[in-house]
Amino acid sequence: MIIRAAAFAIFAATIVLAQSKPLKIVLVGDSTVNIGGGWGAGFCAVLTPNVTCVNKARNGRSSKSYYDEGAWQSALAERGDYYLIQFGHNDMPGKGADRETDPETTYAANLRRYIVQARGQGARPIIVTSLSRRTYKNGKLVTDLDAYAAAARRVAREENVSLIDLNALSTVLLSGMTQSQADEFDAPVHPDATSTGPDRTHLNEKGSQVFGRMVARELARVCEELRSSVTAQAADTRP
């Protein structure tokens, strides 16, 4: 009995040590991830103290320009344990040749490159599909990021990478709302925006909390080893 008790104590101590091991999660993406307009701040806020959450997202970047400008190399230099990677908004047609990508070819190839290079330094990449915009037409949510979300899902499946399907999750939530309800998540007009109307792409503090917690909950689901690194606050699903 004494031996069994000692063995159990060692096992329990090992579990506690594993749960308290310092981790670094690096966020990679555009302004819908970044601080001051994206879900990143809300996500980092519901992680346990043993997790260092580094937001390396950059406003206005696509899967192409983020790499071409050297931002990805800066993110890799953080030597993160996990990389959450979300692009799509600035990859769309009309964003200019320095940013545009095709969902099935160049966009997919860029995601694969991020996956390969993250794995190459021993990190675990996680693909995040694009946060839905919040514009309604005739009372129905406009889903203009479907092609990029579908390509990201396919890449994650083919590369055997964990997927946080934020596009699907956010679309479900927003589809049950009206335009006025969804506008409660709107940020003030973003510094990079040229429109003077409502900003239905970026998030205010409330939006960052809602969608950041959504990402955290899904991270705990797809990466079981991180469940103890997500606090109980993430369980709050109130919009």
Secondary structure, 3 states (H helix, E strand, C coil): CHHHHHHHHHHHHHHHHHHHCCEEEEEEECCCCCCCCCCHHHHHCCECCCEEEEECCCCCCCCCHHHHCCHHHHHHCCCCCEEEEECCHHHCCCCCCCCCCCHHHHHHHHHHHHHHHHHHCCCEEEEECCCCCCCEECCEECCCCHHHHHHHHHHHHHCCCEEECHHHHHHHHHHCCCHHHHHHHEECCCCCCCCCCCEEEEECHHHHHHHHHHHHHHHHHHCHHHHHHECHHHHCCCC
